Amino acid sequence: MERSSITSSAVGEVCVLTVGGVHNEYLTGAIGDALIAGIDASPTALVIDFTPLTFGDSTLLRALMLGNEHASAAGVPFVLVVPSPHRMRTLLTMTRLLDQFTICLDVDAALAALAARGARLAFEPAAPAAP
């Protein structure tokens, strides 16, 4: 079975969690713990990157919903990175949760959206090229 991974990094005061591999009922505690730890570190925002995720089930969605509630209570914006097409996007769509989250196609887009909302970043996303 493919291994799961959760890595944490910071871009300025934004916590970026990258979730890869397989996440199911046996591993949901790890993602829940990582979400809570990321939020409790008092970042200006939390980005969860599902780009390397190969499988997630309903228990992963439950951890996301609980993490989102915790982030909301702490006043921490919560953004998901879900490329299109992607298994996670399908799961969010099928469960009608897609509209419950702010979703971006990649980490740079998530950081740009957060910067527009006032999150403090150590790096500034590249400006669009002039026509």
N, C-alpha and C positions, 0 to 999 in steps of 0.2 A: 504494500500500500504506500502511496505517496505520502511523504512527511508534510506536516503542517509547519508554518513559520509565522511569527509575528515579530516584526522589528519596529523599533521606535527611533525617530530622528527628530531634529528640530530645525526649523527654518525661521530664524528670528525667534519670536515668541509663540510660533505655531508648532504644535506637536503633530507629527505625521506618523501614523501607524500604517505599516504595510503588511497586509494579510495575504499569505500565499499557501498553496497546497490545498489540502483537504481539511475542512472544518465541519465536524458533525457532533452528535450528542455527546461523544466521549471527550471532545476537545473544547466545548463551548466555554467551560470555566476559564480557560486561558485567554480567550478573546474578551470575555467579560472583565477579567482582572486587568488586562492591558488597557481596556477602555476606561475603567475607573481610575487606574493609576495615571493615565494620560490626562484625564480631566482634573484629578486631584492635584496635579503638578501646577495648576493655575495658568495654563497657556491662554493666549488671547483667542485661540481657536484650535479645533481638532479636525484633522483631515484623516480619513481612513481610506487607504488605497487598496482596492480589491483587484487591481490589474493582474497580479500573479495568482489569484485564487483559481483553483481548478474545480472545487466542489464545496458547496455550503448548503446546509439544510435548514429546516424551520427553526432549529435551536440556535443557529447563527442569527437568524432574523430576530428571535427573541432577545438575544444579547444586544443586538443593535438597537432595538426599541428601548430596552432598559438603559443602555448607554446614552441614547438620545434624551431620555427623560432626565437622567443625572446631569448631562451637559446643560440642558435647558434650565434646570434648577440652579446650576452654578453660573449661569449666564455665559456659557462658553459655546460659540457657534460650532456646529457639527456638520461637516461636509463629507460626502462620500465621493470617491473616484471610482467610476464604473464605466469602462469603455463600452462602446456599442459596436457590434453585438457582444454580449458577455453573459455567462451563466447567471451571474448575480443580478444583472438587469432583468433577465427573464424571470428569475425568482421574485424580485420586487414587483414586477408587472403582474405576474400571475396572482400574487397575494394582495394586490391593490395597495401596496405600500410605496410605490414609486413616488407618489406625490407627498409622502410624509417626510422626505429628506431633500436637502439641497444636493444635487448630483452634478458632477462635472466629468468631462471625458478624460482628463489627465490631471496630474498634480499641479502643473503650471497654471492650468485654467482655474483650479480650485484656489491656488494662492492668489491669483489675480482677482478673483471674485472676493476673496477675503480682504485683500488690500483695498479694494474699492469700498468695503464696509468698515475700513479703519484698523484692520489687524496689522500689528507691527511685524514687518518682515525684514530679515537681514539682507535679502536679495530683492531686487525689483524685477518683475517679469519684463521681458523685452517689449518695447512699444511696437505696435503694428507698423509695417513698412509703409512709407508714404507712396501714394499712387504715382 
